[in-house]
Amino acid sequence: MSAAKSVNGYLITKAKDGQWWVDSNGGEHIAGPFPTEALAIEVASVLQDTPPAPKRRGAKPE
């Protein structure tokens, strides 16, 4: 595997089979596989993380 490139906070990595993946910093596959590195970079450049929804307040115990 080659060294990963960072694009827009995501890592572009090449798998052993020659396919390219967009991964999180934790190593989780986000998108892919892609046939070329350029295509993986293009996808990573438009990805946006969605922040988690705010926690709702539960009913107060009486």
PyMOL CGO cylinders between C-alpha atoms (Angstrom):
from pymol import cmd
from pymol.cgo import CYLINDER

trace = [
    CYLINDER, 0.00, 0.00, 0.00, 1.23, 3.49, -0.78, 0.3, 1, 1, 1, 1, 1, 1,
    CYLINDER, 1.23, 3.49, -0.78, 1.33, 6.43, 1.61, 0.3, 1, 1, 1, 1, 1, 1,
    CYLINDER, 1.33, 6.43, 1.61, -2.08, 7.97, 2.16, 0.3, 1, 1, 1, 1, 1, 1,
    CYLINDER, -2.08, 7.97, 2.16, -2.83, 11.50, 0.94, 0.3, 1, 1, 1, 1, 1, 1,
    CYLINDER, -2.83, 11.50, 0.94, -5.01, 13.82, 2.99, 0.3, 1, 1, 1, 1, 1, 1,
    CYLINDER, -5.01, 13.82, 2.99, -7.76, 15.67, 1.12, 0.3, 1, 1, 1, 1, 1, 1,
    CYLINDER, -7.76, 15.67, 1.12, -10.42, 17.74, 2.89, 0.3, 1, 1, 1, 1, 1, 1,
    CYLINDER, -10.42, 17.74, 2.89, -9.74, 15.85, 6.14, 0.3, 1, 1, 1, 1, 1, 1,
    CYLINDER, -9.74, 15.85, 6.14, -10.05, 12.40, 4.51, 0.3, 1, 1, 1, 1, 1, 1,
    CYLINDER, -10.05, 12.40, 4.51, -7.30, 9.95, 3.62, 0.3, 1, 1, 1, 1, 1, 1,
    CYLINDER, -7.30, 9.95, 3.62, -6.90, 8.66, 0.05, 0.3, 1, 1, 1, 1, 1, 1,
    CYLINDER, -6.90, 8.66, 0.05, -5.47, 5.15, 0.22, 0.3, 1, 1, 1, 1, 1, 1,
    CYLINDER, -5.47, 5.15, 0.22, -4.67, 2.44, -2.30, 0.3, 1, 1, 1, 1, 1, 1,
    CYLINDER, -4.67, 2.44, -2.30, -5.71, -1.12, -1.47, 0.3, 1, 1, 1, 1, 1, 1,
    CYLINDER, -5.71, -1.12, -1.47, -3.69, -4.21, -2.39, 0.3, 1, 1, 1, 1, 1, 1,
    CYLINDER, -3.69, -4.21, -2.39, -6.02, -4.88, -5.33, 0.3, 1, 1, 1, 1, 1, 1,
    CYLINDER, -6.02, -4.88, -5.33, -5.16, -1.49, -6.90, 0.3, 1, 1, 1, 1, 1, 1,
    CYLINDER, -5.16, -1.49, -6.90, -8.46, 0.17, -6.03, 0.3, 1, 1, 1, 1, 1, 1,
    CYLINDER, -8.46, 0.17, -6.03, -8.57, 3.57, -4.29, 0.3, 1, 1, 1, 1, 1, 1,
    CYLINDER, -8.57, 3.57, -4.29, -10.58, 4.37, -1.15, 0.3, 1, 1, 1, 1, 1, 1,
    CYLINDER, -10.58, 4.37, -1.15, -11.60, 7.50, 0.76, 0.3, 1, 1, 1, 1, 1, 1,
    CYLINDER, -11.60, 7.50, 0.76, -11.04, 6.73, 4.45, 0.3, 1, 1, 1, 1, 1, 1,
    CYLINDER, -11.04, 6.73, 4.45, -11.61, 8.57, 7.72, 0.3, 1, 1, 1, 1, 1, 1,
    CYLINDER, -11.61, 8.57, 7.72, -8.63, 9.40, 9.93, 0.3, 1, 1, 1, 1, 1, 1,
    CYLINDER, -8.63, 9.40, 9.93, -9.65, 6.38, 12.00, 0.3, 1, 1, 1, 1, 1, 1,
    CYLINDER, -9.65, 6.38, 12.00, -9.21, 4.05, 9.03, 0.3, 1, 1, 1, 1, 1, 1,
    CYLINDER, -9.21, 4.05, 9.03, -12.92, 3.52, 8.27, 0.3, 1, 1, 1, 1, 1, 1,
    CYLINDER, -12.92, 3.52, 8.27, -13.84, 3.30, 4.58, 0.3, 1, 1, 1, 1, 1, 1,
    CYLINDER, -13.84, 3.30, 4.58, -16.05, 6.27, 3.72, 0.3, 1, 1, 1, 1, 1, 1,
    CYLINDER, -16.05, 6.27, 3.72, -16.35, 5.86, -0.06, 0.3, 1, 1, 1, 1, 1, 1,
    CYLINDER, -16.35, 5.86, -0.06, -15.02, 3.61, -2.76, 0.3, 1, 1, 1, 1, 1, 1,
    CYLINDER, -15.02, 3.61, -2.76, -13.55, 1.65, -4.27, 0.3, 1, 1, 1, 1, 1, 1,
    CYLINDER, -13.55, 1.65, -4.27, -12.54, 3.89, -7.15, 0.3, 1, 1, 1, 1, 1, 1,
    CYLINDER, -12.54, 3.89, -7.15, -10.50, 2.86, -10.21, 0.3, 1, 1, 1, 1, 1, 1,
    CYLINDER, -10.50, 2.86, -10.21, -8.21, 5.93, -10.06, 0.3, 1, 1, 1, 1, 1, 1,
    CYLINDER, -8.21, 5.93, -10.06, -6.65, 8.10, -7.39, 0.3, 1, 1, 1, 1, 1, 1,
    CYLINDER, -6.65, 8.10, -7.39, -7.94, 11.22, -9.17, 0.3, 1, 1, 1, 1, 1, 1,
    CYLINDER, -7.94, 11.22, -9.17, -11.54, 10.05, -8.84, 0.3, 1, 1, 1, 1, 1, 1,
    CYLINDER, -11.54, 10.05, -8.84, -11.09, 9.31, -5.12, 0.3, 1, 1, 1, 1, 1, 1,
    CYLINDER, -11.09, 9.31, -5.12, -9.56, 12.78, -4.61, 0.3, 1, 1, 1, 1, 1, 1,
    CYLINDER, -9.56, 12.78, -4.61, -12.46, 14.40, -6.48, 0.3, 1, 1, 1, 1, 1, 1,
    CYLINDER, -12.46, 14.40, -6.48, -15.00, 12.64, -4.25, 0.3, 1, 1, 1, 1, 1, 1,
    CYLINDER, -15.00, 12.64, -4.25, -13.11, 13.47, -1.04, 0.3, 1, 1, 1, 1, 1, 1,
    CYLINDER, -13.11, 13.47, -1.04, -12.90, 17.13, -2.03, 0.3, 1, 1, 1, 1, 1, 1,
    CYLINDER, -12.90, 17.13, -2.03, -16.70, 17.49, -1.96, 0.3, 1, 1, 1, 1, 1, 1,
    CYLINDER, -16.70, 17.49, -1.96, -17.47, 15.37, 1.13, 0.3, 1, 1, 1, 1, 1, 1,
    CYLINDER, -17.47, 15.37, 1.13, -18.71, 17.19, 4.22, 0.3, 1, 1, 1, 1, 1, 1,
    CYLINDER, -18.71, 17.19, 4.22, -19.08, 15.83, 7.71, 0.3, 1, 1, 1, 1, 1, 1,
    CYLINDER, -19.08, 15.83, 7.71, -22.47, 16.37, 9.28, 0.3, 1, 1, 1, 1, 1, 1,
    CYLINDER, -22.47, 16.37, 9.28, -22.22, 17.33, 12.93, 0.3, 1, 1, 1, 1, 1, 1,
    CYLINDER, -22.22, 17.33, 12.93, -24.20, 15.13, 15.31, 0.3, 1, 1, 1, 1, 1, 1,
    CYLINDER, -24.20, 15.13, 15.31, -27.68, 16.32, 16.24, 0.3, 1, 1, 1, 1, 1, 1,
    CYLINDER, -27.68, 16.32, 16.24, -27.98, 18.04, 19.60, 0.3, 1, 1, 1, 1, 1, 1,
    CYLINDER, -27.98, 18.04, 19.60, -29.03, 15.75, 22.42, 0.3, 1, 1, 1, 1, 1, 1,
    CYLINDER, -29.03, 15.75, 22.42, -32.63, 16.13, 23.45, 0.3, 1, 1, 1, 1, 1, 1,
    CYLINDER, -32.63, 16.13, 23.45, -33.46, 16.65, 27.02, 0.3, 1, 1, 1, 1, 1, 1,
    CYLINDER, -33.46, 16.65, 27.02, -35.35, 13.76, 28.52, 0.3, 1, 1, 1, 1, 1, 1,
    CYLINDER, -35.35, 13.76, 28.52, -38.29, 14.01, 30.86, 0.3, 1, 1, 1, 1, 1, 1,
    CYLINDER, -38.29, 14.01, 30.86, -37.25, 15.00, 34.37, 0.3, 1, 1, 1, 1, 1, 1,
    CYLINDER, -37.25, 15.00, 34.37, -37.73, 12.24, 36.93, 0.3, 1, 1, 1, 1, 1, 1,
    CYLINDER, -37.73, 12.24, 36.93, -40.26, 13.16, 39.58, 0.3, 1, 1, 1, 1, 1, 1,
]
cmd.load_cgo(trace, "trace")
